[in-house]
Amino acid sequence: MASPLALQGTPTPAESAQCRAVQQIEIVLPDGTALRVSEAVGTAALRRVLAALRG
């Protein structure tokens, strides 16, 4: 059986390209807090995160 480390290699070029293809949105709040999220973040999830940051 292969060790767990043997199963974790460096990403293939295709995997690396896929990771880079994900777009991110950066939101900077008035207090300077910066939030970076995937473009695929759901509206409800983003609202919950922003509500938590606002207190």
C-alpha positions as CSV (number, residue, x, y, z in Angstrom):
1,M,0.0,0.0,0.0
2,A,1.3,3.5,-0.9
3,S,1.9,5.8,2.0
4,P,-0.3,8.9,2.3
5,L,2.6,11.1,1.3
6,A,3.0,9.2,-1.9
7,L,-0.6,10.1,-2.8
8,Q,0.0,13.8,-2.3
9,G,2.2,15.1,-5.1
10,T,2.7,18.4,-6.7
11,P,-0.3,19.5,-8.8
12,T,-0.2,18.6,-12.4
13,P,-0.1,21.5,-14.9
14,A,-3.9,21.0,-15.6
15,E,-4.7,21.1,-11.8
16,S,-2.6,24.3,-11.4
17,A,-4.3,26.0,-14.3
18,Q,-7.7,25.0,-12.9
19,C,-6.7,26.6,-9.5
20,R,-5.6,29.8,-11.2
21,A,-8.8,30.0,-13.3
22,V,-10.9,30.5,-10.1
23,Q,-11.7,34.2,-9.9
24,Q,-11.8,36.0,-6.6
25,I,-13.6,39.1,-5.4
26,E,-11.9,41.3,-2.9
27,I,-14.2,43.4,-0.6
28,V,-12.6,46.0,1.6
29,L,-14.9,47.3,4.4
30,P,-14.7,50.9,5.7
31,D,-12.6,49.7,8.8
32,G,-10.0,48.3,6.5
33,T,-11.0,44.6,6.8
34,A,-10.3,42.9,3.5
35,L,-12.3,39.8,2.5
36,R,-11.4,37.7,-0.5
37,V,-14.0,35.2,-1.7
38,S,-14.4,33.0,-4.7
39,E,-16.7,34.3,-7.5
40,A,-18.8,31.2,-6.8
41,V,-19.7,32.2,-3.2
42,G,-23.4,32.2,-2.6
43,T,-25.3,35.3,-1.7
44,A,-26.6,33.9,1.5
45,A,-23.2,32.8,2.6
46,L,-21.7,36.2,1.8
47,R,-24.4,37.9,3.8
48,R,-23.7,35.7,6.8
49,V,-20.0,36.5,6.7
50,L,-20.5,40.2,6.3
51,A,-23.0,40.2,9.1
52,A,-20.6,38.4,11.4
53,L,-17.8,40.9,10.5
54,R,-20.0,43.8,11.2
55,G,-20.9,42.4,14.7
